[in-house]
Amino acid sequence: MSECILTQEVAYCDAIELPASECLICGKVSIHKAGWYGVMCTACRHEIGDEEWRGSIAEKRRNILGLSRRQMGHLVGVAGSKIARYETQKCPDAYWAKTKELVVKREANDGKA
């Protein structure tokens, strides 16, 4: 019996390339690949699955930034426990926009280095 290790490359080897669009996670306009497990951005290589919603995507953005919920709360002026609610229950427009702004700013700064 042969074994196969499932990697991102294997999961998306027969993926359908979608037209260029803005990635919900990194904010870059890039080609996306639709595979068996979701859609992958070819720029940041992050995946968005069928069960993803605004709060979980905002959490991915926060993790890209390397911030804890408490640190993110300090940046946006709320308690870390509110950040947990934003990411697991209801994600307000202001938090959604702020996480995108911070990730796009980070990506732009990384490109200058």
C-alpha positions, 0 to 999 in steps of 0.5 A, spaced: 500 500 500 502 506 498 502 512 502 501 520 500 502 526 504 497 531 503 500 538 502 498 544 499 501 543 493 497 536 492 491 539 494 491 544 489 494 540 483 488 540 479 485 546 482 481 551 477 484 557 476 479 563 478 480 570 475 484 575 479 480 578 485 482 581 491 484 576 497 480 576 503 486 575 507 492 579 505 488 584 500 492 583 494 489 582 487 491 575 485 489 569 482 485 564 486 485 556 486 479 553 487 480 546 490 477 540 494 478 544 500 477 551 499 480 557 495 487 558 496 490 565 494 496 564 490 499 571 493 499 569 500 498 562 500 492 562 505 486 558 504 479 560 505 474 554 506 467 553 505 466 554 513 469 561 513 466 567 515 468 574 517 470 573 524 475 567 522 478 571 516 479 577 521 482 572 526 487 569 520 489 576 519 491 578 526 495 571 526 499 574 520 500 580 524 503 576 530 498 579 535 495 576 541 487 578 542 490 583 547 495 586 543 490 587 537 485 590 542 490 595 545 490 597 537 483 598 536 481 600 543 477 594 546 479 589 551 482 582 548 475 579 550 471 583 545 476 581 540 475 574 542 467 575 541 469 579 534 472 573 531 467 567 534 461 571 534 459 577 530 465 581 527 463 588 526 465 592 520 470 597 524 474 591 526 473 587 519 476 594 516 482 595 521 484 588 520 485 589 513 488 595 513 493 593 518 495 587 514 495 591 507 500 596 511 504 590 513 504 587 506 506 594 503 512 595 508 514 588 507 515 589 500 519 595 501 524 591 505 
